[in-house]
Amino acid sequence: MDRRSFLKIGLSGIASLGWNQNALAAPSAQRKKLILIWLGGGHAATESFDPKPNSPEEVRGPFKAIQTSVPGLHFSELLPNLAERAHKLAVFRAVTVRNGDHYNASNEILHDNSEKQTLAERAGRGAMVPYMLCEVQPPYSYIESAHRGDWMKIEYRNGRYCPPALTLEEPISARRKLLDSLESNLPGTSKYASQREAALALLLGGGPLQACFEISIHDRLRYGGSSLGECLLLAKRLTEAGVGAVTVISEQDGGWDLHYKMFERHRVLASALDSALARLMDALNDDTICLVCSEFGRTPKINSNGGRDHWPQANTALLFGGGIRPCVIGRTDSMLLPKERPVPAPMLCKTVLQACRAGDFQGNEVVSEVIG
């Protein structure tokens, strides 16, 4: 350990073990937990939540539009289960970003320009457990810098969920003793002991969240049997155990960034999302909000390689659970350009934060206040 590291431990105390002081904040009775489902790469609205059946063939693609449970609202035929549950959704159909680059667009979606912390970090404040931010992803997924934060990464490997591993140059027992000695004469630190021990227990493979990882084959199949479904089930269990914010990364086999021969790949991705997300909607607790989004959309026209390219002009996001009132916000024209009530990405972030904190998202009223 170098001198700088030693001083950091001495000055930050228990925070040096990954504990966050915000965890001790008394959670508001109105505060909601958040599950963020990130469709990494940018999903195509035309093949999901904003099909264009009356557009030319090079725009509408090969999949049909189907009627949802909301009159006049259509989804892609690849999403029949979500179409049946559309009356439970707040659908944002004209989310815009300024940049078509993955990194910059991700930053726009996950921040509201007021703080450096991401949406999940801010929503997770005041969680019931100190390790309040978790990131669930398969090991073959990549995470861009925009997604990184002060949270734990949970992996799904070889059919099993793996708690976060703690890697230190010095043994953890020695570090704990050092920390205890540094804090022995500091008033008020004893009340942090239970939070610190709980965080350490999870880092070392145990603790009160351990049971969340024990998922039966039956439960996996109920969520569609896909890695995404299993990750959503784990996310649900973690929020039920007190975790304040969980990010699930959906980027299997390169994710939703489909520039080439996209339609067969999109069929697989959409099928997994449809079955898993529908099951989550049916089982989600009232104290949890779920946001489904990606960094941008895909172009209205199919390119010469049979795919769609980056389209920052408009994308679709879903919000449900936790007192969210179903509604449809925004509209795009036949060429996926905003036609009515576009929602800039930072405003989507701010709206979700307000919903988590107030616990009462009223659709038009909240978005109007945020945008207005």
C-alpha positions in Angstrom: 0.0 0.0 0.0 1.5 3.4 -0.9 1.3 6.5 1.2 -1.6 8.0 -0.9 -3.7 4.9 -0.5 -3.0 4.9 3.2 -4.1 8.5 3.6 -7.2 7.8 1.6 -8.2 5.0 4.0 -7.5 7.1 7.0 -9.4 10.1 5.8 -12.4 8.4 4.3 -12.8 5.8 7.0 -15.5 3.2 6.2 -16.0 4.7 2.8 -12.7 3.1 1.8 -14.4 -0.3 2.0 -17.1 0.6 -0.5 -19.6 1.9 2.0 -21.6 5.0 1.0 -22.7 7.5 3.7 -25.9 8.1 1.8 -27.0 4.6 2.8 -27.6 5.8 6.3 -30.1 8.4 5.2 -33.5 7.5 6.5 -35.4 6.3 3.5 -38.5 8.4 2.8 -41.8 6.6 3.0 -42.5 7.9 -0.6 -39.2 6.9 -2.1 -39.3 4.3 -4.8 -36.6 1.8 -5.8 -35.5 1.7 -9.5 -34.7 -1.1 -11.9 -33.1 0.3 -15.1 -33.1 -2.0 -18.1 -30.5 -0.7 -20.5 -31.0 -1.9 -24.1 -27.3 -1.4 -24.9 -26.5 -0.3 -28.4 -29.7 1.5 -29.3 -32.9 -0.5 -30.0 -35.1 0.1 -33.1 -38.4 1.7 -32.3 -39.9 0.5 -35.6 -39.3 -3.1 -34.5 -40.5 -2.6 -30.9 -42.7 0.2 -29.5 -43.3 2.5 -32.4 -43.9 0.6 -35.6 -44.7 2.4 -38.8 -47.1 0.1 -40.7 -48.2 2.8 -43.2 -44.6 3.8 -44.1 -42.8 2.5 -47.2 -41.3 -1.0 -47.0 -37.8 0.3 -46.5 -39.0 2.0 -43.3 -41.6 -0.3 -41.8 -39.5 -3.5 -42.1 -40.7 -7.1 -42.2 -42.6 -7.2 -38.9 -46.3 -6.3 -38.6 -47.8 -3.9 -36.1 -50.3 -5.3 -33.6 -52.9 -3.5 -31.5 -52.1 -3.2 -27.8 -54.5 -3.1 -24.8 -54.6 0.7 -25.3 -56.8 1.8 -28.2 -54.8 3.3 -31.0 -51.5 2.2 -29.6 -49.5 -0.4 -31.6 -46.4 -2.4 -30.8 -44.4 -4.7 -33.0 -45.7 -8.3 -33.5 -42.5 -9.4 -31.7 -43.9 -8.1 -28.4 -47.3 -9.7 -27.9 -47.0 -10.1 -24.1 -46.1 -6.4 -23.7 -48.9 -5.4 -26.1 -51.3 -7.1 -23.7 -49.9 -5.1 -20.8 -49.6 -1.7 -22.6 -52.3 -0.3 -20.3 -49.8 -0.5 -17.4 -47.1 1.5 -19.2 -46.0 5.1 -19.6 -44.7 5.2 -23.1 -42.3 8.0 -24.2 -42.2 8.0 -28.0 -40.0 10.9 -28.9 -37.0 10.8 -26.6 -34.2 12.8 -28.2 -30.4 13.1 -27.7 -28.0 15.6 -29.3 -25.3 13.1 -30.4 -25.4 9.8 -32.2 -22.3 8.5 -30.5 -22.8 5.6 -28.0 -20.8 7.2 -25.2 -22.1 10.7 -25.5 -25.7 9.6 -26.0 -25.5 7.3 -23.0 -24.3 10.2 -20.8 -27.3 12.3 -21.9 -29.8 9.5 -21.1 -28.3 8.7 -17.7 -27.7 12.3 -16.5 -29.9 15.4 -16.3 -27.0 17.8 -16.7 -27.2 18.8 -13.0 -24.8 16.3 -11.4 -22.0 14.0 -12.4 -23.7 11.0 -10.8 -25.8 8.8 -13.0 -29.5 8.2 -12.7 -29.1 4.9 -10.9 -26.7 6.4 -8.4 -29.0 9.2 -7.5 -32.1 7.0 -7.4 -30.4 4.6 -5.1 -29.8 7.1 -2.3 -31.5 6.3 0.9 -31.6 2.6 0.3 -32.3 0.2 3.1 -28.9 -1.5 2.7 -25.5 0.1 2.3 -24.6 -1.7 -0.9 -27.5 0.0 -2.6 -26.4 0.1 -6.2 -26.0 -3.1 -8.2 -25.3 -3.8 -11.8 -26.4 -7.1 -13.3 -25.0 -8.3 -16.6 -23.7 -11.4 -18.4 -19.9 -11.6 -18.6 -19.9 -11.2 -22.3 -21.4 -7.7 -22.1 -19.4 -4.6 -22.2 -19.9 -1.5 -20.1 -19.0 1.9 -21.4 -17.7 4.6 -19.1 -21.0 6.3 -19.1 -22.5 3.3 -17.2 -19.9 3.1 -14.5 -20.6 4.3 -11.0 -20.2 3.6 -7.4 -22.0 0.3 -7.5 -21.4 -3.4 -7.5 -21.2 -5.5 -10.6 -23.0 -8.9 -10.4 -22.2 -11.4 -13.1 -24.0 -14.4 -14.5 -21.4 -17.1 -15.3 -21.8 -20.7 -16.3 -25.4 -20.9 -15.3 -24.8 -19.3 -11.9 -25.0 -15.8 -10.4 -21.8 -14.7 -8.9 -21.7 -12.0 -6.1 -19.1 -9.3 -6.6 -15.6 -10.4 -5.8 -13.3 -8.4 -3.6 -9.7 -8.2 -4.7 -7.1 -6.5 -2.5 -3.4 -6.6 -2.4 -3.5 -7.0 1.4 -5.8 -9.6 3.2 -9.2 -8.2 4.0 -8.8 -9.1 7.7 -5.7 -6.9 7.9 -7.5 -4.0 6.3 -10.4 -4.4 8.7 -8.1 -4.3 11.7 -6.4 -1.2 10.3 -9.7 0.5 9.8 -10.9 -0.4 13.3 -7.8 1.1 14.8 -8.2 4.3 12.7 -11.7 4.7 13.9 -11.3 3.6 17.5 -11.1 7.1 18.8 -13.5 8.8 16.4 -16.8 9.6 18.0 -19.9 8.3 16.3 -18.3 5.7 14.1 -19.7 2.7 16.1 -23.1 3.3 14.7 -21.7 2.5 11.2 -20.5 -0.9 12.2 -23.6 -2.9 11.2 -23.7 -1.3 7.8 -20.0 -1.9 7.2 -20.3 -5.6 8.3 -23.3 -6.1 6.0 -21.4 -4.6 3.0 -18.3 -6.8 3.8 -20.4 -9.9 4.1 -21.8 -9.4 0.6 -18.4 -8.6 -0.8 -17.0 -11.8 0.7 -19.9 -13.9 -0.8 -22.5 -13.9 2.0 -24.7 -11.5 3.8 -28.4 -10.8 3.7 -28.6 -10.6 -0.1 -27.1 -14.1 -0.5 -30.5 -15.7 -0.8 -31.3 -13.5 -3.9 -28.8 -15.5 -5.9 -30.5 -18.9 -5.2 -32.7 -19.1 -8.3 -34.4 -22.4 -9.2 -34.8 -23.7 -12.8 -38.5 -23.3 -12.4 -38.1 -19.6 -11.7 -35.7 -19.1 -14.6 -38.2 -20.7 -17.0 -40.9 -18.4 -15.7 -38.9 -15.5 -16.9 -38.3 -17.0 -20.3 -35.2 -19.0 -19.7 -33.0 -16.3 -21.2 -30.0 -14.6 -19.5 -32.0 -11.3 -19.6 -34.9 -13.0 -17.9 -32.7 -14.3 -15.1 -31.1 -10.9 -14.6 -34.5 -9.3 -14.3 -35.6 -11.9 -11.7 -32.4 -11.2 -9.8 -33.0 -7.4 -10.0 -36.5 -7.9 -8.6 -35.2 -9.9 -5.7 -32.4 -7.4 -4.9 -34.9 -4.5 -4.7 -37.2 -6.6 -2.5 -34.2 -7.2 -0.2 -33.6 -3.4 0.0 -31.3 -2.5 -2.8 -32.2 1.0 -4.0 -31.2 0.8 -7.7 -30.3 -2.0 -10.0 -29.2 -1.7 -13.6 -29.7 -4.6 -15.9 -27.6 -4.5 -19.1 -29.2 -6.2 -22.1 -26.3 -6.6 -24.6 -26.3 -10.2 -25.5 -24.3 -11.1 -28.6 -23.5 -7.5 -29.3 -26.8 -6.1 -28.1 -29.2 -3.9 -30.0 -26.6 -2.1 -32.2 -27.8 -3.8 -35.3 -26.2 -2.3 -38.4 -26.1 -5.6 -40.3 -28.7 -8.2 -41.1 -30.7 -7.1 -38.1 -34.0 -8.7 -38.3 -33.3 -12.3 -37.2 -31.1 -11.0 -34.4 -33.8 -8.5 -33.4 -36.4 -11.3 -33.3 -34.3 -13.1 -30.7 -33.6 -10.0 -28.6 -37.2 -8.8 -28.7 -38.6 -12.3 -27.8 -36.4 -12.4 -24.7 -37.4 -8.9 -23.7 -41.1 -9.5 -24.3 -41.4 -12.6 -22.1 -39.0 -11.5 -19.3 -40.3 -7.9 -19.1 -44.0 -9.0 -19.1 -43.3 -11.4 -16.2 -41.5 -8.6 -14.3 -44.5 -6.3 -14.8 -46.8 -8.9 -13.4 -44.7 -9.5 -10.3 -43.2 -6.1 -9.6 -43.7 -4.7 -6.1 -45.6 -1.4 -5.7 -42.5 0.3 -4.2 -40.4 -0.2 -7.4 -40.3 1.7 -10.7 -38.8 0.2 -13.9 -37.3 2.2 -16.8 -36.6 0.6 -20.1 -34.4 2.6 -22.5 -31.3 2.8 -24.6 -28.9 5.5 -25.7 -30.7 6.3 -29.0 -32.9 4.8 -31.7 -32.3 3.4 -35.2 -32.7 5.1 -38.5 -36.1 4.9 -40.2 -34.6 3.6 -43.4 -33.0 0.2 -43.7 -29.4 0.5 -44.9 -27.8 -1.5 -47.7 -26.5 -4.1 -45.2 -30.0 -5.0 -44.0 -29.7 -3.0 -40.7 -30.5 0.3 -39.2 -27.9 2.9 -38.1 -27.8 5.3 -35.2 -30.8 7.7 -34.9 -30.6 10.4 -32.1 -33.6 12.3 -33.4 -36.2 10.0 -31.6 -36.4 6.9 -29.5 -38.9 5.1 -27.2 -38.6 4.6 -23.5 -41.0 2.7 -21.1 -41.7 3.5 -17.5 -44.0 1.4 -15.2 -44.6 0.3 -11.6 -44.5 2.2 -8.4 -47.6 4.4 -8.9 -46.8 5.3 -12.5 -50.0 6.4 -14.3 -50.2 4.8 -17.8 -50.0 7.3 -20.6 -48.4 7.9 -24.0 -46.1 11.0 -24.2 -44.9 12.2 -27.6 -45.4 11.1 -31.2 -43.2 10.6 -34.2 -44.1 10.9 -37.9 -43.7 8.3 -40.6 -40.0 9.0 -40.8 -39.4 8.8 -37.0 -39.0 12.5 -36.5 -40.6 14.1 -33.5 -44.1 15.3 -34.3 -45.5 16.0 -30.9 -44.0 16.7 -27.5 -40.4 15.6 -27.8 -38.6 14.7 -24.5 -34.9 15.7 -24.4 -32.9 12.9 -22.7 -31.9 14.8 -19.6 -35.6 15.5 -19.0 -36.4 11.8 -19.1 -33.8 11.3 -16.4 -35.1 14.1 -14.3 -38.7 12.8 -14.7 -37.7 9.3 -13.5 -35.8 10.8 -10.5 -38.9 12.8 -9.6 -41.0 9.7 -9.8 -38.6 7.8 -7.6 -38.6 10.5 -5.0 -42.2 11.6 -5.0 -43.6 8.2 -5.7 -46.4 9.7 -7.7 -45.7 10.1 -11.5 -48.7 11.8 -13.0 -47.7 11.5 -16.7 -48.4 14.8 -18.4 -48.2 16.9 -15.3 -44.7 15.8 -14.2 -43.2 15.9 -17.7 -44.8 19.3 -18.4 -43.2 20.7 -15.3 -39.8 19.2 -16.1 -39.8 20.4 -19.7 -41.8 23.6 -19.2 
